[in-house]
Structures are given as C-alpha cells and as structure tokens.
C-alpha cells in the first residue's frame, strides 16, 4: 500500500534530485557545512514542489547500549522520501528505556546516517510536531543543513484561535487531536512515516484555512 494514499490520494513520484543527492556518498558529505544552524541554505532541490520536508522521529527502544530511532521524511507531494532505523546516542533519547523491537534490518550507525540526512535536508524547511522534542532528536547534519525548523503544533494553536475552533486548553494536544479538529483522518499507527504524512496533511490544511 502506498502510504501517501492514506492522506490525499496517490502522489506523484518523489523529487529524484533530492533523494539522489541524499544517497550519494563522498568524503565531502561527511564534513558538516561551515555555517551556523538555520543559516543560509546549503543545497536546494529546484524541482521540488516546495522546500518543506515533514518529519517524525519514533523511538523503538534500546538495543544493546544504543537507542534505536526511526526517522521519516515526507515531501510536499506526499511522498515518503526516506524512512530509516538508526542507532542514536542523542541525549533526548535517554528518556526511553524499553528494549527495541525485532527489526528486519540492522539499524544504521548514527555516523553513517548523519551525512545522508544532511544532504536530504539541505536547504529545506523542516516541519515537525512539537519542534523542541522532535527537533532535538534530529541528526546534527540535518539541523545544520536545513533552512529552519517549523512546529505544526504551535501553528495549529494559532490557526485554531484565528478561525474560532474551540480547542481544549486543559490538556496538551496530540497530533491525533489536531487531525480530528481539522476533520482529517487520525492515525492508527505510531509508524514515523505515517506520522510525517499526517503532519503534512495538517500543515496543508492550515495553509488552506489561512
């Protein structure tokens, strides 16, 4: 099943230049760009529908001494351009203590994933749900090469007030809460790729309602 079909029909093919750029390996790609975080754009996929990449990070628990995370990125066309299992030593991941699920593939090492993520995210504006929590789990290279990071949760709060949605102020809104308020399909899975697509759907809904 095409994941994109769950959130708005069958999408066109993903941006080949961005995906190909991410997968190409070279010694230069292993060096972080010499610029401050969220500064000038590093690279840009000129044929992309937009410069947004919607991302989600899912904890799969602990495997040995490492924490295993699932990273997923979707583009504005509704394509999952990358989904990967990665061994992470990110400080924000220490809060999780369960054992990792049995995986069909060996997770990537963080050092190997960092340059791939940096190339994929180069020049893009990353959109996550709860910027601080999710953004803190992103690879260093992805954050350094991105143009910036936006928060769908914060934007939803602003949009809800502007259009008069009666949103509960007593409990934190989950992604499913926001989807339900927007009249969008709620998630039935914690899979990071599905969450990235759902964040895209929520973001595009907010674009439409202004």
C-alpha positions in Angstrom: 0.0 0.0 0.0 1.3 3.5 -0.9 1.4 5.4 2.3 0.5 8.6 0.5 -2.9 7.2 -0.4 -4.0 7.4 3.2 -3.6 11.2 3.1 -4.9 12.6 -0.1 -4.7 10.2 -3.0 -1.9 8.7 -5.0 1.1 11.1 -5.0 3.5 11.7 -8.0 7.0 10.4 -7.9 9.3 11.9 -5.2 11.8 14.5 -6.1 14.6 12.4 -7.6 17.3 15.1 -7.3 16.7 15.5 -3.5 16.6 11.7 -2.9 19.6 11.0 -5.2 21.6 13.8 -3.5 20.9 12.3 -0.1 22.1 8.8 -1.1 25.3 9.9 -2.9 28.3 9.3 -0.7 31.5 11.2 -0.8 34.2 12.2 1.7 33.0 15.8 1.4 29.5 14.8 2.5 30.9 13.7 5.9 32.0 17.2 6.8 29.3 19.4 8.3 28.7 22.7 6.4 30.7 25.6 7.7 27.8 27.8 8.7 25.6 28.4 11.7 22.5 26.4 12.3 19.4 27.5 10.3 21.6 30.0 8.3 21.9 30.3 4.6 20.6 27.5 2.5 23.1 24.8 1.8 21.5 23.0 -1.1 18.1 23.2 -2.8 16.1 20.8 -4.9 15.0 23.1 -7.6 12.4 20.6 -9.0 10.7 20.0 -5.7 7.1 21.1 -5.2 8.2 23.2 -2.3 11.1 23.5 0.2 9.3 21.7 3.0 10.1 18.3 4.4 7.7 16.9 7.0 9.5 14.7 9.6 8.8 12.5 12.5 11.1 10.5 14.8 9.9 7.4 16.6 11.5 5.6 19.5 11.9 1.9 19.1 13.7 1.3 22.4 17.1 0.2 23.4 19.3 -2.3 21.6 22.5 -3.1 23.4 24.0 0.2 24.5 22.3 2.2 21.8 18.9 3.7 21.3 17.1 2.8 18.1 15.1 5.5 16.4 13.0 5.6 13.2 13.4 8.7 11.1 10.9 9.5 8.4 10.7 12.4 6.0 7.9 13.3 3.6 7.9 15.9 0.9 5.1 18.3 -0.1 3.9 15.9 -2.8 3.0 13.3 -0.2 6.0 11.0 -0.9 7.9 9.4 1.9 11.4 10.3 0.7 13.2 8.5 3.5 12.4 6.1 6.4 15.4 4.7 8.3 16.2 2.9 11.5 19.2 4.4 13.2 21.3 3.8 16.3 21.3 7.1 18.1 23.1 8.5 21.1 21.1 11.7 21.1 20.7 13.0 24.7 17.0 13.4 24.2 16.6 9.7 23.6 17.8 8.7 27.1 14.3 9.1 28.5 13.2 5.9 26.7 14.2 2.6 28.4 12.3 -0.2 26.7 14.0 -2.9 24.5 14.0 -2.3 20.8 11.6 -4.3 18.7 12.9 -7.1 16.4 13.9 -5.4 13.2 14.2 -7.0 9.8 17.3 -4.9 9.1 20.2 -3.8 11.1 19.9 -0.2 12.1 22.3 2.3 10.6 25.1 3.8 12.8 24.5 7.5 13.6 27.8 8.4 11.9 26.7 6.9 8.7 23.2 8.4 8.8 24.3 11.9 9.6 25.7 12.9 6.1 22.7 11.2 4.4 20.3 13.3 6.4 22.3 16.4 5.9 22.1 16.0 2.1 18.4 15.2 2.2 17.5 18.2 4.4 19.9 20.6 2.7 18.1 23.9 2.1 14.7 22.6 3.2 12.4 23.9 5.9 11.7 21.0 8.3 8.2 20.7 9.7 7.7 18.6 12.8 5.0 18.2 15.5 6.5 19.8 18.7 9.7 21.3 17.4 11.7 21.0 20.6 11.0 17.4 21.4 11.3 16.1 17.8 13.9 18.5 16.6 16.2 17.5 19.5 16.3 14.0 18.0 17.4 15.1 14.5 20.9 14.3 13.4 23.3 17.2 13.7 23.9 17.3 10.0 20.2 17.6 9.2 19.8 20.6 11.5 22.9 22.3 10.3 22.0 22.0 6.6 18.3 22.9 6.9 17.0 26.4 6.4 14.9 26.1 9.5 12.5 24.0 11.6 8.8 24.8 12.0 6.3 23.5 14.6 2.9 22.2 13.4 1.7 22.1 17.0 2.4 25.8 17.6 1.0 26.8 14.2 -2.2 24.8 14.9 -2.8 26.6 18.2 -2.5 30.0 16.3 -4.7 28.8 13.5 -7.4 27.4 15.9 -7.7 30.8 17.7 -7.9 32.7 14.4 -10.7 30.6 12.9 -12.6 30.2 16.1 -12.1 26.5 16.8 -13.0 25.6 20.4 -9.8 23.7 21.4 -9.3 22.4 24.9 -6.9 24.4 26.9 -6.7 21.9 29.8 -4.6 19.1 28.1 -1.8 19.1 25.6 -3.0 18.5 22.1 -1.7 15.3 20.4 -1.2 15.0 16.7 -4.4 13.0 16.5 -6.3 15.7 18.4 -5.3 18.3 15.8 -6.2 16.0 13.0 -9.6 15.4 14.5 -10.3 19.1 15.0 -9.3 19.6 11.3 -11.6 16.8 10.1 -8.6 14.8 8.8 -8.1 11.0 9.2 -6.5 10.2 12.5 -3.5 7.9 12.9 -3.9 4.2 13.7 -0.2 3.6 13.9 2.9 5.1 15.6 5.0 4.5 12.4 7.1 7.6 11.8 6.4 7.6 8.0 2.6 7.7 8.6 3.2 10.5 11.2 5.2 12.5 8.7 2.4 12.2 6.2 -0.1 13.2 8.8 1.9 16.3 9.7 2.0 17.2 6.0 -1.8 16.9 5.8 -2.3 19.1 8.9 0.1 21.7 7.5 -1.6 21.8 4.2 -5.0 22.1 5.8 -3.7 25.1 7.8 -2.4 26.6 4.5 -6.0 26.3 3.1 -7.9 27.8 6.0 -5.4 30.6 6.3 
